[in-house]
Amino acid sequence: MNAHLTRTNVIVVAVFAVAFATQAMLWLSVDYADKSFWQADALGLLTQKTPDFSDNVLVHPGTAILLPTAALIATGASPKVALNLTIALFVSVCTALICAMCLILRPQSLWWLGAAVLMICNPLYISATVPGAVAGALVTLFVILVFYARNLKMISGKMLGILGICAGVLLATRIDTGLAAGFFSFIYIAYLVRTRVWIFTAVSFLTFLALDPYLWTAPMQHLEGIAELVKSNATVTSSGDLTYTLSAMSLALLALTLALLTLLRKELTSVPADFILYIAAMFIIVCTALSFSAFRPVRYFFPFSNALEVFLPLFVFDLIERSGTAYENPKNSWLKYLFIFFLIVSRALPLLILGA
C-alpha cells in the first residue's frame, strides 16, 4: 500500500512539474487573445474599481483566475507575469489531479501517461481565451471526478461537495461552459444519487458566489452583463472554420466512436454504459449546437473535446486487453506503448507546425 502511494505521489509530482514548466513557457511566450483586458481586470480588483459590465470580456466572469492573479500582482509581480503564471498553475494543478485520479481508478494502467500527454501538450490552449483555456482543464477534471464518484459503492455527501466545488470554480471561470457542463452533470448526478443532488447544487452555487466578488458588489449589473455576453455571441455572424474544428477534435471524435461501439460490445470496456451515455450526450449535444450557431470558434468546442479525449487511452487499453491480444499475452503490451507514442506524435506535430 505504501509503495503504491509513493509511486502515485512521485508520478503526480513529476506530472505537475513537467506540466507547469511546459505551460509557463507556453503562456509566457505566446500572444493570445484578450490578455490586456484580463490584466486590467486583475488590477481593478486590487483597487476595488467597479468594472464596466458592458465589457464582454470581463463578464465570463473569470474571477477564479482574476483573484489569484491580483494576489500575485500584490506581491510585486507584473500583471503580465502574474496572469500567465496563474493560467499555467491552474492548468498544471488540474493536469496533476487528473493523472492522480487515473492512477487511483486504474493503478496498473498507463492511462495516467496518456492523459498527461493529452493534457500537457494540447495545441488548442493557445487558440483559447484566458477563461476558455482554464475551463478546458476544469471541465476535464470535473468529468473525471464524476467518473470516480460513479465507481464508488456509495457516493458520500463529501464527494458531492467536492464535485460542487469543482463545478463552482468552473462557473466562476467561464459561466457559459460551466452551465452547459453543469446541466448534463446535474442530470447524471441526480440519476446516481436521486434527491441528494441538492448537496452538489448548493455547494456549486455557494462556491460560485464566493469566487465572484462582482456578485457581492454589483449583482444586477453583473448578471445583466452576463446576459449581454450570451446575446452578443448569439448574434455574431463571423463563424469559425468548421473543417479545422473537426480536425482539431479528431482524437475526441475517435474517443466518441470507441465509446459508442463499446455500448454494443460492453465486454470490451470497463467504463459503465451510463457514464458513456453521459459524456457522449454532453459532447454530441453541445458540439452540435455550437456547429449550427453563428459564432463557433474552435475554443468553444475545446473544453468538451478535451474532457472526452482524456478517456481515449482508457478505451483503447481496455480494447487491447479485452480483445484477446495483450490480455492473453502480456508481451503484447507493447501495443499500449505504441499508442502512447501515437498520442505524443499527434500532439507534437501541431505544436511544431505552429512554431515553424
C-alpha positions in Angstrom: 0.0 0.0 0.0 2.8 2.4 1.0 4.8 1.6 -2.1 1.7 2.3 -4.3 1.2 5.7 -2.6 4.8 6.5 -3.0 4.6 5.6 -6.7 1.5 7.7 -7.2 2.9 10.7 -5.4 6.1 10.6 -7.4 4.2 10.4 -10.7 1.8 13.2 -9.7 4.6 15.5 -8.6 6.5 14.7 -11.8 3.5 15.4 -14.0 2.8 18.7 -12.2 6.5 19.7 -12.7 6.5 18.9 -16.4 3.1 20.5 -16.9 4.0 23.7 -15.1 7.3 24.1 -16.9 5.5 23.5 -20.3 2.5 25.7 -19.6 4.6 28.5 -18.1 6.9 28.6 -21.2 3.8 28.4 -23.4 1.8 31.3 -21.8 4.9 33.5 -21.3 5.9 33.2 -24.9 2.7 33.2 -27.0 0.5 36.1 -27.9 -3.1 35.1 -27.0 -6.5 36.9 -27.2 -7.7 39.5 -24.7 -4.7 39.2 -22.4 -4.5 43.0 -21.8 -8.2 43.0 -20.7 -7.6 40.4 -18.1 -4.5 42.1 -16.7 -6.5 45.3 -16.4 -9.4 43.5 -14.7 -7.0 41.9 -12.1 -5.5 45.4 -11.4 -9.1 46.6 -11.0 -9.8 44.0 -8.3 -6.8 45.3 -6.3 -8.1 48.9 -6.4 -11.7 47.8 -5.8 -12.6 49.6 -9.0 -16.2 48.9 -10.2 -15.8 47.4 -13.7 -17.7 48.3 -16.8 -20.1 45.4 -17.1 -20.8 46.3 -20.8 -17.3 44.8 -21.4 -18.0 41.4 -22.9 -14.5 40.2 -21.9 -14.9 40.7 -18.2 -18.3 39.0 -17.7 -17.3 35.4 -18.3 -16.7 36.2 -15.2 -13.2 34.8 -14.9 -12.8 35.8 -11.3 -11.4 32.4 -10.3 -8.5 33.5 -12.4 -8.5 37.2 -11.6 -8.3 36.6 -7.8 -5.0 34.7 -7.7 -3.7 37.0 -10.5 -4.5 40.0 -8.3 -2.8 38.3 -5.3 0.4 37.8 -7.3 0.4 41.4 -8.5 0.0 42.5 -4.9 3.3 40.6 -4.1 5.2 42.6 -6.7 4.7 40.6 -9.9 3.9 42.4 -13.2 0.3 42.0 -14.4 1.6 40.0 -17.5 3.7 37.6 -15.5 1.0 37.2 -12.8 -1.7 36.3 -15.3 0.5 33.9 -17.3 1.7 32.1 -14.1 -1.9 31.9 -12.8 -3.1 30.2 -16.0 -0.1 27.9 -16.1 -0.6 27.0 -12.4 -4.3 26.4 -12.9 -3.8 24.1 -15.9 -0.9 22.2 -14.2 -2.8 21.6 -11.0 -5.8 20.3 -12.9 -3.5 18.1 -15.1 -1.8 16.6 -12.0 -5.1 15.9 -10.3 -6.5 14.3 -13.4 -3.5 12.0 -13.6 -3.9 11.2 -9.9 -7.5 10.2 -10.5 -6.4 8.0 -13.4 -3.9 6.2 -11.1 -6.5 5.8 -8.3 -9.0 4.4 -10.8 -6.7 2.2 -12.8 -3.4 1.8 -10.7 -1.9 -0.8 -13.1 -2.7 1.0 -16.3 -0.8 3.6 -18.4 -4.0 5.7 -18.6 -2.3 8.3 -16.5 0.5 8.7 -19.0 -1.9 9.0 -22.0 -3.9 11.6 -20.0 -0.7 13.5 -19.2 0.4 13.7 -22.8 -3.1 14.8 -23.9 -3.4 17.5 -21.2 0.1 18.9 -21.2 0.6 19.2 -24.9 -2.8 20.3 -26.3 -2.2 22.9 -29.0 -5.7 24.3 -28.6 -4.7 26.0 -25.4 -3.2 28.9 -27.4 -6.4 29.2 -29.5 -8.5 29.8 -26.4 -9.0 32.9 -24.4 -7.9 33.1 -20.8 -11.1 31.6 -19.2 -11.6 29.1 -22.1 -8.1 27.6 -21.5 -8.6 27.1 -17.8 -12.2 25.9 -18.4 -10.8 23.2 -20.7 -8.8 21.8 -17.8 -11.5 22.3 -15.3 -14.2 20.5 -17.3 -11.9 17.6 -17.8 -11.1 17.4 -14.1 -14.8 17.7 -13.2 -15.8 14.9 -15.6 -13.1 12.5 -14.3 -14.3 13.3 -10.7 -17.8 12.3 -11.8 -16.3 9.1 -13.2 -14.6 8.4 -9.8 -17.9 9.1 -8.0 -19.6 6.6 -10.3 -17.1 3.9 -9.3 -17.8 4.3 -5.6 -20.1 1.9 -3.9 -21.7 4.8 -2.1 -21.4 8.4 -3.1 -21.0 10.3 0.1 -22.0 13.9 0.8 -18.3 14.8 0.9 -17.9 13.5 -2.6 -20.9 15.5 -3.8 -19.4 18.6 -2.1 -16.1 18.0 -4.0 -18.0 17.8 -7.2 -19.8 21.0 -6.3 -16.6 22.9 -5.5 -15.2 21.9 -8.9 -18.4 23.0 -10.7 -18.4 26.3 -8.8 -14.9 27.1 -9.7 -15.8 26.3 -13.3 -18.8 28.6 -13.2 -16.6 31.4 -11.8 -14.2 30.8 -14.6 -16.4 30.7 -17.6 -20.1 30.6 -16.9 -21.5 29.5 -20.3 -19.2 26.5 -20.4 -19.9 25.8 -16.7 -23.7 25.9 -17.2 -23.5 23.6 -20.2 -21.3 21.0 -18.4 -23.4 21.6 -15.2 -26.7 20.9 -16.9 -25.7 17.4 -18.2 -23.8 16.6 -15.0 -26.8 17.6 -12.8 -29.0 15.2 -14.7 -26.4 12.4 -14.4 -25.6 13.0 -10.7 -29.3 13.1 -10.0 -29.6 9.7 -11.7 -26.9 8.4 -9.4 -27.9 9.9 -6.0 -31.6 11.0 -6.6 -32.7 13.8 -4.2 -29.2 14.1 -2.6 -28.2 16.1 -5.7 -29.2 19.2 -3.8 -25.8 18.9 -2.0 -24.0 19.2 -5.3 -26.2 22.1 -6.4 -25.9 24.1 -3.2 -22.1 23.7 -3.0 -21.8 24.7 -6.7 -23.8 27.9 -6.2 -22.0 28.8 -2.9 -18.6 28.3 -4.4 -19.5 30.3 -7.5 -20.8 33.1 -5.2 -17.6 33.0 -3.1 -15.3 33.3 -6.1 -17.2 36.0 -7.9 -16.9 39.3 -5.9 -18.8 41.1 -8.6 -21.9 39.3 -7.4 -21.3 40.9 -4.0 -20.7 44.5 -5.1 -22.9 44.9 -8.2 -25.0 41.8 -8.7 -27.7 43.1 -11.0 -25.2 44.9 -13.4 -23.0 41.8 -13.4 -25.9 39.4 -14.2 -27.1 41.8 -16.9 -23.6 41.8 -18.4 -23.5 38.0 -18.5 -26.8 38.1 -20.3 -25.5 40.6 -22.8 -22.4 38.4 -23.4 -24.6 35.5 -24.3 -26.7 37.7 -26.6 -23.6 39.2 -28.2 -22.2 35.8 -29.0 -25.5 34.6 -30.4 -25.7 37.5 -32.9 -22.1 37.5 -34.1 -22.0 36.4 -37.7 -18.3 35.5 -38.0 -18.1 31.7 -38.0 -15.0 29.6 -37.2 -13.7 27.1 -39.8 -15.7 24.0 -39.1 -13.3 21.8 -41.1 -10.4 23.0 -38.9 -12.5 22.5 -35.8 -13.3 18.9 -36.7 -9.7 18.1 -37.4 -8.7 19.7 -34.1 -11.2 17.4 -32.4 -10.1 14.2 -34.2 -8.9 12.4 -31.1 -12.2 13.3 -29.3 -14.2 12.0 -32.3 -12.1 8.8 -32.1 -12.9 8.5 -28.4 -16.6 9.1 -29.1 -16.5 6.4 -31.8 -14.9 3.8 -29.5 -17.3 4.8 -26.6 -20.4 4.3 -28.8 -19.0 1.0 -30.2 -18.5 -0.3 -26.6 -22.2 0.3 -25.9 -22.8 -2.5 -28.4 -20.0 -4.7 -27.0 -20.0 -3.9 -23.3 -17.4 -6.6 -22.6 -14.8 -4.6 -24.4 -14.7 -1.8 -21.8 -14.5 -1.3 -18.0 -16.4 2.0 -18.3 -20.1 1.8 -17.2 -22.6 2.2 -20.0 -24.5 5.0 -18.2 -21.3 7.0 -17.8 -20.5 6.6 -21.5 -24.0 7.9 -22.3 -23.4 10.9 -20.1 -20.1 12.0 -21.7 -21.3 11.1 -25.2 -24.6 13.0 -24.8 -22.8 16.1 -23.4 -20.2 16.1 -26.2 -22.7 15.4 -29.1 -25.4 17.9 -28.0 -23.1 20.8 -27.0 -20.9 20.4 -30.1 -23.9 20.0 -32.4 -25.5 23.2 -31.0 -22.2 25.1 -31.5 -21.8 23.8 -35.0 -25.1 25.3 -36.0 -24.5 28.6 -34.2 -23.5 31.8 -36.0 -20.3 32.1 -33.9 -18.3 28.9 -33.5 -14.6 29.4 -32.9 -12.7 26.3 -32.0 -12.1 27.5 -28.5 -15.8 27.0 -27.7 -15.5 23.3 -28.5 -12.2 22.9 -26.7 -13.4 22.1 -23.1 -15.8 19.4 -24.2 -13.4 17.7 -26.7 -10.7 17.8 -24.0 -12.9 16.1 -21.5 -13.7 13.3 -23.9 -10.1 12.9 -25.2 -8.8 12.1 -21.8 -10.8 8.8 -21.8 -9.4 7.8 -25.2 -6.4 5.9 -23.7 -8.7 4.1 -21.3 -11.0 2.9 -24.2 -8.0 1.8 -26.3 -6.2 0.0 -23.4 -9.5 -1.8 -22.5 -9.9 -2.8 -26.1 -6.3 -4.2 -26.3 -6.7 -6.1 -23.0 -10.2 -7.5 -23.6 -10.0 -8.3 -27.3 -7.6 -11.2 -26.5 -4.2 -9.7 -27.5 -2.4 -8.2 -24.6 -4.8 -9.9 -22.1 -3.8 -13.4 -23.2 -0.1 -12.5 -23.9 1.4 -9.9 -21.6 4.3 -9.4 -24.1 1.9 -7.7 -26.4 1.6 -4.8 -24.0 4.0 -3.0 -26.5 0.7 -2.1 -28.3 -0.1 0.3 -25.4 3.3 2.0 -25.6 2.8 2.2 -29.4 -0.5 4.1 -28.7 1.3 6.4 -26.2 3.8 7.2 -29.0 0.9 7.9 -31.4 -0.5 10.4 -28.8 2.9 12.1 -28.5 3.2 12.5 -32.2 -0.4 13.7 -32.6 0.3 16.4 -30.1 3.8 17.3 -31.1 3.1 17.8 -34.9 0.6 20.7 -34.5 2.9 22.4 -32.0 5.9 22.1 -34.4 3.8 23.4 -37.3 2.7 26.4 -35.2 6.2 27.1 -34.1 7.6 26.8 -37.6 
